Amino acid sequence: MYRINTIPGEAAKAKGHASYPEDFPHLRPGESFTAWKAGEDWEIETTLYGAALRERLEELERMEARGHDGRLQRENQEAPRTGGKPE
């Protein structure tokens, strides 16, 4: 199972929106996607959406099928500034 933008989701609930970078604490400067294992699930923090997000999730599934269980990060991606939704 994927848990996507848990912390940004809490920020959006509290203040009506999530803003990058302050509400995305696991994304380093320049990153648009990071994922890590939490038990059997994947925690994902991302500013990607739509086809770009689907592509990263498919890549994550391929990596998991090959036995990779660490972190997945992507740098220098075009990313919206609205917590994963187009402006």
C-alpha positions as CSV (number, residue, x, y, z in Angstrom):
1,M,0.0,0.0,0.0
2,Y,1.1,3.6,-0.7
3,R,0.7,6.4,1.9
4,I,1.1,9.5,-0.2
5,N,1.7,13.0,1.3
6,T,0.7,12.1,4.9
7,I,2.3,15.2,6.5
8,P,1.3,17.6,3.7
9,G,-2.3,16.2,4.0
10,E,-2.3,17.0,7.7
11,A,-1.2,20.6,6.8
12,A,-3.9,20.9,4.2
13,K,-6.5,19.8,6.7
14,A,-5.3,22.3,9.3
15,K,-4.8,25.3,7.1
16,G,-6.7,24.5,3.9
17,H,-3.6,23.9,1.7
18,A,-0.2,22.4,1.7
19,S,2.8,24.4,0.6
20,Y,6.2,23.3,-0.7
21,P,8.7,23.2,0.9
22,E,7.4,23.9,4.4
23,D,4.8,21.2,4.5
24,F,7.0,18.5,2.7
25,P,9.7,17.9,5.4
26,H,11.1,14.7,3.7
27,L,11.8,16.4,0.3
28,R,15.2,17.9,0.1
29,P,15.8,21.0,-2.1
30,G,15.3,20.1,-5.7
31,E,13.5,16.8,-5.1
32,S,9.9,16.2,-6.3
33,F,9.6,12.6,-5.0
34,T,10.9,10.5,-2.2
35,A,9.7,7.1,-0.9
36,W,10.7,4.8,1.9
37,K,9.4,1.6,3.4
38,A,7.3,1.7,6.6
39,G,6.8,-1.9,7.4
40,E,5.1,-3.5,4.4
41,D,3.9,-0.1,3.1
42,W,5.5,2.7,1.2
43,E,5.5,6.2,2.5
44,I,5.7,8.7,-0.3
45,E,6.2,12.5,-0.2
46,T,5.9,14.2,-3.6
47,T,4.9,17.3,-5.4
48,L,4.2,15.2,-8.6
49,Y,0.7,14.5,-9.8
50,G,-1.0,12.8,-12.8
51,A,1.1,10.9,-15.3
52,A,4.4,11.9,-13.6
53,L,3.3,10.5,-10.3
54,R,1.9,7.3,-12.0
55,E,5.3,6.9,-13.7
56,R,7.2,7.1,-10.4
57,L,4.8,4.6,-8.7
58,E,5.3,2.2,-11.6
59,E,9.0,2.6,-11.2
60,L,8.7,1.9,-7.5
61,E,6.7,-1.3,-8.2
62,R,9.4,-2.4,-10.6
63,M,12.1,-1.8,-8.1
64,E,10.2,-3.6,-5.4
65,A,9.7,-6.6,-7.8
66,R,13.5,-6.7,-8.1
67,G,13.9,-6.7,-4.3
68,H,14.8,-3.1,-3.7
69,D,13.4,-2.0,-0.4
70,G,15.2,1.3,0.4
71,R,14.5,4.9,-0.5
72,L,13.7,6.2,-4.0
73,Q,14.4,9.9,-4.7
74,R,14.1,12.0,-7.8
75,E,15.8,15.4,-8.2
76,N,15.5,18.2,-10.6
77,Q,11.9,17.4,-11.6
78,E,9.4,20.1,-12.6
79,A,7.0,20.2,-9.7
80,P,4.0,22.2,-8.8
81,R,4.1,24.3,-5.6
82,T,0.7,23.3,-4.3
83,G,1.2,20.0,-2.6
84,G,0.6,17.8,-5.7
85,K,-2.3,19.6,-7.4
86,P,-1.9,21.9,-10.4
87,E,-2.1,25.6,-9.8
